[in-house]
Amino acid sequence: MKLFKLIFLVLIALLGVSFSCLNASIVKVDLYIITYDVHLSMLLVFTLGIGIFLGCLFMSTIYLKLKAENLSVKNKVKWADKEINNLRSLPIKNET
């Protein structure tokens, strides 16, 4: 399995290097105030990195909300189990 991961990472690295070589042209990025001349491959990698970062940021807020909800439900289940155990320990009264 480790060999498969290593081969996969080497293939991804080779794909990245070939992508960079094929897209070595320089593009102009205009940010209204300032203009940058950047290699196309670097611009694409930078925007991909920003997208991954923002995706993880938004996903983490949802994850934390679900984690808090899960903790609340676990506490309710513990309370219900304790209540059930208390009710089972009470003697049954026959009223006839």
Backbone as XML, in Angstrom:
<?xml version="1.0"?>
<chain id="A" units="angstrom">
  <residue number="1" name="MET">
    <atom name="N" x="0.818" y="-1.190" z="0.000"/>
    <atom name="CA" x="0.000" y="0.000" z="0.000"/>
    <atom name="C" x="0.870" y="1.265" z="0.000"/>
  </residue>
  <residue number="2" name="LYS">
    <atom name="N" x="1.974" y="1.227" z="0.770"/>
    <atom name="CA" x="2.868" y="2.383" z="0.798"/>
    <atom name="C" x="3.508" y="2.603" z="-0.561"/>
  </residue>
  <residue number="3" name="LEU">
    <atom name="N" x="3.835" y="1.515" z="-1.250"/>
    <atom name="CA" x="4.426" y="1.621" z="-2.577"/>
    <atom name="C" x="3.432" y="2.248" z="-3.547"/>
  </residue>
  <residue number="4" name="PHE">
    <atom name="N" x="2.167" y="1.856" z="-3.441"/>
    <atom name="CA" x="1.125" y="2.433" z="-4.299"/>
    <atom name="C" x="1.003" y="3.938" z="-4.059"/>
  </residue>
  <residue number="5" name="LYS">
    <atom name="N" x="1.044" y="4.367" z="-2.787"/>
    <atom name="CA" x="0.967" y="5.795" z="-2.469"/>
    <atom name="C" x="2.169" y="6.541" z="-3.028"/>
  </residue>
  <residue number="6" name="LEU">
    <atom name="N" x="3.353" y="5.944" z="-2.906"/>
    <atom name="CA" x="4.562" y="6.577" z="-3.417"/>
    <atom name="C" x="4.497" y="6.730" z="-4.936"/>
  </residue>
  <residue number="7" name="ILE">
    <atom name="N" x="4.073" y="5.689" z="-5.618"/>
    <atom name="CA" x="3.942" y="5.746" z="-7.077"/>
    <atom name="C" x="2.910" y="6.804" z="-7.468"/>
  </residue>
  <residue number="8" name="PHE">
    <atom name="N" x="1.804" y="6.863" z="-6.737"/>
    <atom name="CA" x="0.762" y="7.847" z="-7.017"/>
    <atom name="C" x="1.290" y="9.264" z="-6.840"/>
  </residue>
  <residue number="9" name="LEU">
    <atom name="N" x="2.035" y="9.513" z="-5.764"/>
    <atom name="CA" x="2.592" y="10.847" z="-5.532"/>
    <atom name="C" x="3.617" y="11.230" z="-6.588"/>
  </residue>
  <residue number="10" name="VAL">
    <atom name="N" x="4.426" y="10.270" z="-7.017"/>
    <atom name="CA" x="5.414" y="10.548" z="-8.076"/>
    <atom name="C" x="4.698" y="10.874" z="-9.381"/>
  </residue>
  <residue number="11" name="LEU">
    <atom name="N" x="3.645" y="10.152" z="-9.691"/>
    <atom name="CA" x="2.886" y="10.448" z="-10.914"/>
    <atom name="C" x="2.235" y="11.821" z="-10.847"/>
  </residue>
  <residue number="12" name="ILE">
    <atom name="N" x="1.706" y="12.187" z="-9.690"/>
    <atom name="CA" x="1.110" y="13.511" z="-9.540"/>
    <atom name="C" x="2.174" y="14.596" z="-9.689"/>
  </residue>
  <residue number="13" name="ALA">
    <atom name="N" x="3.355" y="14.372" z="-9.116"/>
    <atom name="CA" x="4.444" y="15.342" z="-9.235"/>
    <atom name="C" x="4.882" y="15.484" z="-10.698"/>
  </residue>
  <residue number="14" name="LEU">
    <atom name="N" x="5.008" y="14.361" z="-11.393"/>
    <atom name="CA" x="5.379" y="14.420" z="-12.813"/>
    <atom name="C" x="4.311" y="15.127" z="-13.631"/>
  </residue>
  <residue number="15" name="LEU">
    <atom name="N" x="3.066" y="14.879" z="-13.317"/>
    <atom name="CA" x="1.967" y="15.556" z="-14.006"/>
    <atom name="C" x="2.029" y="17.060" z="-13.756"/>
  </residue>
  <residue number="16" name="GLY">
    <atom name="N" x="2.343" y="17.445" z="-12.522"/>
    <atom name="CA" x="2.470" y="18.865" z="-12.190"/>
    <atom name="C" x="3.623" y="19.529" z="-12.917"/>
  </residue>
  <residue number="17" name="VAL">
    <atom name="N" x="4.749" y="18.840" z="-12.996"/>
    <atom name="CA" x="5.914" y="19.398" z="-13.703"/>
    <atom name="C" x="5.615" y="19.536" z="-15.190"/>
  </residue>
  <residue number="18" name="SER">
    <atom name="N" x="5.006" y="18.531" z="-15.782"/>
    <atom name="CA" x="4.678" y="18.623" z="-17.212"/>
    <atom name="C" x="3.640" y="19.712" z="-17.459"/>
  </residue>
  <residue number="19" name="PHE">
    <atom name="N" x="2.679" y="19.864" z="-16.550"/>
    <atom name="CA" x="1.687" y="20.934" z="-16.671"/>
    <atom name="C" x="2.372" y="22.300" z="-16.621"/>
  </residue>
  <residue number="20" name="SER">
    <atom name="N" x="3.321" y="22.438" z="-15.720"/>
    <atom name="CA" x="4.043" y="23.699" z="-15.584"/>
    <atom name="C" x="4.864" y="24.008" z="-16.836"/>
  </residue>
  <residue number="21" name="CYS">
    <atom name="N" x="5.468" y="22.985" z="-17.412"/>
    <atom name="CA" x="6.270" y="23.194" z="-18.624"/>
    <atom name="C" x="5.397" y="23.557" z="-19.822"/>
  </residue>
  <residue number="22" name="LEU">
    <atom name="N" x="4.228" y="22.940" z="-19.905"/>
    <atom name="CA" x="3.346" y="23.217" z="-21.035"/>
    <atom name="C" x="2.662" y="24.576" z="-20.920"/>
  </residue>
  <residue number="23" name="ASN">
    <atom name="N" x="2.493" y="25.084" z="-19.714"/>
    <atom name="CA" x="1.823" y="26.362" z="-19.493"/>
    <atom name="C" x="2.796" y="27.390" z="-18.920"/>
  </residue>
  <residue number="24" name="ALA">
    <atom name="N" x="3.919" y="27.562" z="-19.597"/>
    <atom name="CA" x="4.951" y="28.468" z="-19.101"/>
    <atom name="C" x="4.746" y="29.905" z="-19.561"/>
  </residue>
  <residue number="25" name="SER">
    <atom name="N" x="3.682" y="30.169" z="-20.293"/>
    <atom name="CA" x="3.469" y="31.529" z="-20.783"/>
    <atom name="C" x="3.109" y="32.470" z="-19.627"/>
  </residue>
  <residue number="26" name="ILE">
    <atom name="N" x="3.391" y="33.736" z="-19.856"/>
    <atom name="CA" x="3.131" y="34.747" z="-18.827"/>
    <atom name="C" x="1.811" y="35.432" z="-19.155"/>
  </residue>
  <residue number="27" name="VAL">
    <atom name="N" x="0.971" y="35.569" z="-18.128"/>
    <atom name="CA" x="-0.316" y="36.252" z="-18.280"/>
    <atom name="C" x="-0.319" y="37.481" z="-17.388"/>
  </residue>
  <residue number="28" name="LYS">
    <atom name="N" x="-1.136" y="38.443" z="-17.779"/>
    <atom name="CA" x="-1.246" y="39.675" z="-17.017"/>
    <atom name="C" x="-2.498" y="39.602" z="-16.153"/>
  </residue>
  <residue number="29" name="VAL">
    <atom name="N" x="-2.342" y="39.808" z="-14.848"/>
    <atom name="CA" x="-3.450" y="39.791" z="-13.904"/>
    <atom name="C" x="-3.685" y="41.230" z="-13.451"/>
  </residue>
  <residue number="30" name="ASP">
    <atom name="N" x="-4.876" y="41.755" z="-13.755"/>
    <atom name="CA" x="-5.201" y="43.133" z="-13.411"/>
    <atom name="C" x="-6.116" y="43.136" z="-12.193"/>
  </residue>
  <residue number="31" name="LEU">
    <atom name="N" x="-5.654" y="43.758" z="-11.092"/>
    <atom name="CA" x="-6.425" y="43.828" z="-9.855"/>
    <atom name="C" x="-6.941" y="45.245" z="-9.613"/>
  </residue>
  <residue number="32" name="TYR">
    <atom name="N" x="-7.312" y="45.947" z="-10.662"/>
    <atom name="CA" x="-7.840" y="47.310" z="-10.648"/>
    <atom name="C" x="-6.811" y="48.338" z="-10.206"/>
  </residue>
  <residue number="33" name="ILE">
    <atom name="N" x="-6.060" y="48.057" z="-9.154"/>
    <atom name="CA" x="-5.092" y="49.022" z="-8.642"/>
    <atom name="C" x="-3.699" y="48.720" z="-9.172"/>
  </residue>
  <residue number="34" name="ILE">
    <atom name="N" x="-3.375" y="47.449" z="-9.247"/>
    <atom name="CA" x="-2.041" y="47.021" z="-9.640"/>
    <atom name="C" x="-2.155" y="45.878" z="-10.648"/>
  </residue>
  <residue number="35" name="THR">
    <atom name="N" x="-1.156" y="45.752" z="-11.490"/>
    <atom name="CA" x="-1.138" y="44.702" z="-12.504"/>
    <atom name="C" x="0.096" y="43.829" z="-12.279"/>
  </residue>
  <residue number="36" name="TYR">
    <atom name="N" x="-0.128" y="42.514" z="-12.306"/>
    <atom name="CA" x="0.954" y="41.549" z="-12.131"/>
    <atom name="C" x="1.162" y="40.764" z="-13.412"/>
  </residue>
  <residue number="37" name="ASP">
    <atom name="N" x="2.419" y="40.420" z="-13.683"/>
    <atom name="CA" x="2.758" y="39.480" z="-14.743"/>
    <atom name="C" x="3.166" y="38.181" z="-14.066"/>
  </residue>
  <residue number="38" name="VAL">
    <atom name="N" x="2.377" y="37.120" z="-14.287"/>
    <atom name="CA" x="2.563" y="35.855" z="-13.582"/>
    <atom name="C" x="2.533" y="34.715" z="-14.593"/>
  </residue>
  <residue number="39" name="HIS">
    <atom name="N" x="3.283" y="33.657" z="-14.315"/>
    <atom name="CA" x="3.201" y="32.460" z="-15.146"/>
    <atom name="C" x="1.817" y="31.839" z="-14.974"/>
  </residue>
  <residue number="40" name="LEU">
    <atom name="N" x="1.275" y="31.344" z="-16.055"/>
    <atom name="CA" x="-0.078" y="30.784" z="-16.030"/>
    <atom name="C" x="-0.169" y="29.608" z="-15.065"/>
  </residue>
  <residue number="41" name="SER">
    <atom name="N" x="0.824" y="28.746" z="-15.066"/>
    <atom name="CA" x="0.772" y="27.577" z="-14.185"/>
    <atom name="C" x="0.788" y="27.997" z="-12.718"/>
  </residue>
  <residue number="42" name="MET">
    <atom name="N" x="1.582" y="29.013" z="-12.377"/>
    <atom name="CA" x="1.618" y="29.491" z="-10.989"/>
    <atom name="C" x="0.294" y="30.129" z="-10.590"/>
  </residue>
  <residue number="43" name="LEU">
    <atom name="N" x="-0.325" y="30.836" z="-11.513"/>
    <atom name="CA" x="-1.620" y="31.447" z="-11.237"/>
    <atom name="C" x="-2.677" y="30.377" z="-10.980"/>
  </residue>
  <residue number="44" name="LEU">
    <atom name="N" x="-2.657" y="29.319" z="-11.786"/>
    <atom name="CA" x="-3.635" y="28.242" z="-11.599"/>
    <atom name="C" x="-3.408" y="27.500" z="-10.288"/>
  </residue>
  <residue number="45" name="VAL">
    <atom name="N" x="-2.161" y="27.251" z="-9.933"/>
    <atom name="CA" x="-1.853" y="26.583" z="-8.662"/>
    <atom name="C" x="-2.263" y="27.471" z="-7.489"/>
  </residue>
  <residue number="46" name="PHE">
    <atom name="N" x="-2.019" y="28.774" z="-7.597"/>
    <atom name="CA" x="-2.393" y="29.710" z="-6.542"/>
    <atom name="C" x="-3.916" y="29.751" z="-6.358"/>
  </residue>
  <residue number="47" name="THR">
    <atom name="N" x="-4.661" y="29.829" z="-7.449"/>
    <atom name="CA" x="-6.125" y="29.861" z="-7.333"/>
    <atom name="C" x="-6.667" y="28.527" z="-6.818"/>
  </residue>
  <residue number="48" name="LEU">
    <atom name="N" x="-6.039" y="27.429" z="-7.193"/>
    <atom name="CA" x="-6.446" y="26.129" z="-6.656"/>
    <atom name="C" x="-6.213" y="26.076" z="-5.149"/>
  </residue>
  <residue number="49" name="GLY">
    <atom name="N" x="-5.063" y="26.595" z="-4.714"/>
    <atom name="CA" x="-4.767" y="26.632" z="-3.278"/>
    <atom name="C" x="-5.755" y="27.492" z="-2.511"/>
  </residue>
  <residue number="50" name="ILE">
    <atom name="N" x="-6.115" y="28.637" z="-3.063"/>
    <atom name="CA" x="-7.107" y="29.501" z="-2.410"/>
    <atom name="C" x="-8.454" y="28.796" z="-2.342"/>
  </residue>
  <residue number="51" name="GLY">
    <atom name="N" x="-8.825" y="28.099" z="-3.404"/>
    <atom name="CA" x="-10.091" y="27.363" z="-3.410"/>
    <atom name="C" x="-10.112" y="26.252" z="-2.370"/>
  </residue>
  <residue number="52" name="ILE">
    <atom name="N" x="-9.021" y="25.531" z="-2.244"/>
    <atom name="CA" x="-8.936" y="24.467" z="-1.237"/>
    <atom name="C" x="-9.020" y="25.063" z="0.162"/>
  </residue>
  <residue number="53" name="PHE">
    <atom name="N" x="-8.322" y="26.180" z="0.395"/>
    <atom name="CA" x="-8.350" y="26.822" z="1.709"/>
    <atom name="C" x="-9.759" y="27.291" z="2.062"/>
  </residue>
  <residue number="54" name="LEU">
    <atom name="N" x="-10.424" y="27.972" z="1.131"/>
    <atom name="CA" x="-11.783" y="28.456" z="1.408"/>
    <atom name="C" x="-12.761" y="27.307" z="1.595"/>
  </residue>
  <residue number="55" name="GLY">
    <atom name="N" x="-12.608" y="26.247" z="0.813"/>
    <atom name="CA" x="-13.471" y="25.077" z="0.975"/>
    <atom name="C" x="-13.299" y="24.445" z="2.348"/>
  </residue>
  <residue number="56" name="CYS">
    <atom name="N" x="-12.058" y="24.315" z="2.791"/>
    <atom name="CA" x="-11.804" y="23.753" z="4.129"/>
    <atom name="C" x="-12.337" y="24.670" z="5.221"/>
  </residue>
  <residue number="57" name="LEU">
    <atom name="N" x="-12.217" y="25.980" z="5.029"/>
    <atom name="CA" x="-12.717" y="26.934" z="6.012"/>
    <atom name="C" x="-14.230" y="26.818" z="6.160"/>
  </residue>
  <residue number="58" name="PHE">
    <atom name="N" x="-14.952" y="26.794" z="5.049"/>
    <atom name="CA" x="-16.407" y="26.679" z="5.115"/>
    <atom name="C" x="-16.832" y="25.315" z="5.624"/>
  </residue>
  <residue number="59" name="MET">
    <atom name="N" x="-16.101" y="24.275" z="5.247"/>
    <atom name="CA" x="-16.426" y="22.936" z="5.718"/>
    <atom name="C" x="-16.204" y="22.818" z="7.222"/>
  </residue>
  <residue number="60" name="SER">
    <atom name="N" x="-15.186" y="23.495" z="7.735"/>
    <atom name="CA" x="-14.910" y="23.392" z="9.170"/>
    <atom name="C" x="-16.015" y="24.026" z="10.000"/>
  </residue>
  <residue number="61" name="THR">
    <atom name="N" x="-16.645" y="25.087" z="9.504"/>
    <atom name="CA" x="-17.751" y="25.678" z="10.255"/>
    <atom name="C" x="-18.919" y="24.706" z="10.335"/>
  </residue>
  <residue number="62" name="ILE">
    <atom name="N" x="-19.217" y="24.024" z="9.247"/>
    <atom name="CA" x="-20.293" y="23.025" z="9.254"/>
    <atom name="C" x="-19.907" y="21.861" z="10.154"/>
  </residue>
  <residue number="63" name="TYR">
    <atom name="N" x="-18.646" y="21.454" z="10.104"/>
    <atom name="CA" x="-18.167" y="20.345" z="10.925"/>
    <atom name="C" x="-18.296" y="20.669" z="12.413"/>
  </residue>
  <residue number="64" name="LEU">
    <atom name="N" x="-17.904" y="21.879" z="12.793"/>
    <atom name="CA" x="-17.994" y="22.265" z="14.207"/>
    <atom name="C" x="-19.442" y="22.339" z="14.673"/>
  </residue>
  <residue number="65" name="LYS">
    <atom name="N" x="-20.328" y="22.802" z="13.808"/>
    <atom name="CA" x="-21.744" y="22.860" z="14.164"/>
    <atom name="C" x="-22.303" y="21.456" z="14.366"/>
  </residue>
  <residue number="66" name="LEU">
    <atom name="N" x="-21.952" y="20.535" z="13.485"/>
    <atom name="CA" x="-22.421" y="19.152" z="13.621"/>
    <atom name="C" x="-21.797" y="18.475" z="14.838"/>
  </residue>
  <residue number="67" name="LYS">
    <atom name="N" x="-20.543" y="18.811" z="15.151"/>
    <atom name="CA" x="-19.882" y="18.254" z="16.323"/>
    <atom name="C" x="-20.604" y="18.699" z="17.601"/>
  </residue>
  <residue number="68" name="ALA">
    <atom name="N" x="-21.002" y="19.972" z="17.665"/>
    <atom name="CA" x="-21.726" y="20.479" z="18.828"/>
    <atom name="C" x="-23.095" y="19.814" z="18.942"/>
  </residue>
  <residue number="69" name="GLU">
    <atom name="N" x="-23.768" y="19.617" z="17.818"/>
    <atom name="CA" x="-25.070" y="18.947" z="17.830"/>
    <atom name="C" x="-24.925" y="17.491" z="18.278"/>
  </residue>
  <residue number="70" name="ASN">
    <atom name="N" x="-23.873" y="16.833" z="17.830"/>
    <atom name="CA" x="-23.598" y="15.456" z="18.224"/>
    <atom name="C" x="-23.363" y="15.358" z="19.727"/>
  </residue>
  <residue number="71" name="LEU">
    <atom name="N" x="-22.610" y="16.291" z="20.290"/>
    <atom name="CA" x="-22.358" y="16.315" z="21.728"/>
    <atom name="C" x="-23.655" y="16.507" z="22.506"/>
  </residue>
  <residue number="72" name="SER">
    <atom name="N" x="-24.518" y="17.373" z="22.006"/>
    <atom name="CA" x="-25.809" y="17.602" z="22.658"/>
    <atom name="C" x="-26.659" y="16.333" z="22.645"/>
  </residue>
  <residue number="73" name="VAL">
    <atom name="N" x="-26.686" y="15.650" z="21.522"/>
    <atom name="CA" x="-27.473" y="14.416" z="21.421"/>
    <atom name="C" x="-26.893" y="13.338" z="22.330"/>
  </residue>
  <residue number="74" name="LYS">
    <atom name="N" x="-25.576" y="13.241" z="22.409"/>
    <atom name="CA" x="-24.954" y="12.257" z="23.302"/>
    <atom name="C" x="-25.314" y="12.527" z="24.751"/>
  </residue>
  <residue number="75" name="ASN">
    <atom name="N" x="-25.337" y="13.799" z="25.146"/>
    <atom name="CA" x="-25.720" y="14.143" z="26.515"/>
    <atom name="C" x="-27.173" y="13.770" z="26.790"/>
  </residue>
  <residue number="76" name="LYS">
    <atom name="N" x="-28.049" y="13.982" z="25.820"/>
    <atom name="CA" x="-29.459" y="13.609" z="25.989"/>
    <atom name="C" x="-29.615" y="12.099" z="26.113"/>
  </residue>
  <residue number="77" name="VAL">
    <atom name="N" x="-28.834" y="11.349" z="25.352"/>
    <atom name="CA" x="-28.894" y="9.886" z="25.426"/>
    <atom name="C" x="-28.395" y="9.406" z="26.783"/>
  </residue>
  <residue number="78" name="LYS">
    <atom name="N" x="-27.321" y="10.004" z="27.294"/>
    <atom name="CA" x="-26.824" y="9.629" z="28.625"/>
    <atom name="C" x="-27.879" y="9.903" z="29.692"/>
  </residue>
  <residue number="79" name="TRP">
    <atom name="N" x="-28.526" y="11.044" z="29.595"/>
    <atom name="CA" x="-29.558" y="11.400" z="30.560"/>
    <atom name="C" x="-30.725" y="10.412" z="30.474"/>
  </residue>
  <residue number="80" name="ALA">
    <atom name="N" x="-31.121" y="10.048" z="29.249"/>
    <atom name="CA" x="-32.223" y="9.102" z="29.075"/>
    <atom name="C" x="-31.835" y="7.723" z="29.611"/>
  </residue>
  <residue number="81" name="ASP">
    <atom name="N" x="-30.604" y="7.275" z="29.380"/>
    <atom name="CA" x="-30.155" y="5.985" z="29.921"/>
    <atom name="C" x="-30.157" y="5.991" z="31.443"/>
  </residue>
  <residue number="82" name="LYS">
    <atom name="N" x="-29.705" y="7.093" z="32.017"/>
    <atom name="CA" x="-29.704" y="7.195" z="33.479"/>
    <atom name="C" x="-31.135" y="7.155" z="34.014"/>
  </residue>
  <residue number="83" name="GLU">
    <atom name="N" x="-32.041" y="7.830" z="33.347"/>
    <atom name="CA" x="-33.452" y="7.839" z="33.758"/>
    <atom name="C" x="-34.059" y="6.441" z="33.650"/>
  </residue>
  <residue number="84" name="ILE">
    <atom name="N" x="-33.737" y="5.730" z="32.592"/>
    <atom name="CA" x="-34.253" y="4.363" z="32.417"/>
    <atom name="C" x="-33.718" y="3.455" z="33.508"/>
  </residue>
  <residue number="85" name="ASN">
    <atom name="N" x="-32.438" y="3.564" z="33.824"/>
    <atom name="CA" x="-31.855" y="2.740" z="34.886"/>
    <atom name="C" x="-32.487" y="3.059" z="36.239"/>
  </residue>
  <residue number="86" name="ASN">
    <atom name="N" x="-32.772" y="4.320" z="36.498"/>
    <atom name="CA" x="-33.437" y="4.686" z="37.751"/>
    <atom name="C" x="-34.847" y="4.110" z="37.815"/>
  </residue>
  <residue number="87" name="LEU">
    <atom name="N" x="-35.545" y="4.134" z="36.698"/>
    <atom name="CA" x="-36.909" y="3.591" z="36.683"/>
    <atom name="C" x="-36.907" y="2.079" z="36.841"/>
  </residue>
  <residue number="88" name="ARG">
    <atom name="N" x="-35.896" y="1.407" z="36.319"/>
    <atom name="CA" x="-35.813" y="-0.057" z="36.455"/>
    <atom name="C" x="-35.509" y="-0.471" z="37.892"/>
  </residue>
  <residue number="89" name="SER">
    <atom name="N" x="-34.824" y="0.370" z="38.638"/>
    <atom name="CA" x="-34.457" y="0.007" z="40.006"/>
    <atom name="C" x="-35.598" y="0.241" z="40.997"/>
  </residue>
  <residue number="90" name="LEU">
    <atom name="N" x="-36.620" y="0.957" z="40.602"/>
    <atom name="CA" x="-37.764" y="1.170" z="41.489"/>
    <atom name="C" x="-38.606" y="-0.088" z="41.599"/>
  </residue>
  <residue number="91" name="PRO">
    <atom name="N" x="-39.100" y="-0.412" z="42.775"/>
    <atom name="CA" x="-39.954" y="-1.596" z="42.910"/>
    <atom name="C" x="-41.322" y="-1.348" z="42.297"/>
  </residue>
  <residue number="92" name="ILE">
    <atom name="N" x="-41.904" y="-2.418" z="41.822"/>
    <atom name="CA" x="-43.236" y="-2.312" z="41.212"/>
    <atom name="C" x="-44.269" y="-2.458" z="42.322"/>
  </residue>
  <residue number="93" name="LYS">
    <atom name="N" x="-45.226" y="-1.537" z="42.357"/>
    <atom name="CA" x="-46.272" y="-1.573" z="43.376"/>
    <atom name="C" x="-47.536" y="-2.156" z="42.767"/>
  </residue>
  <residue number="94" name="ASN">
    <atom name="N" x="-48.039" y="-3.180" z="43.404"/>
    <atom name="CA" x="-49.320" y="-3.759" z="42.967"/>
    <atom name="C" x="-50.434" y="-3.137" z="43.754"/>
  </residue>
  <residue number="95" name="GLU">
    <atom name="N" x="-51.287" y="-2.451" z="43.101"/>
    <atom name="CA" x="-52.441" y="-1.859" z="43.771"/>
    <atom name="C" x="-53.683" y="-2.630" z="43.352"/>
  </residue>
  <residue number="96" name="THR">
    <atom name="N" x="-54.130" y="-3.465" z="44.232"/>
    <atom name="CA" x="-55.328" y="-4.272" z="43.923"/>
    <atom name="C" x="-56.467" y="-3.962" z="44.844"/>
  </residue>
</chain>
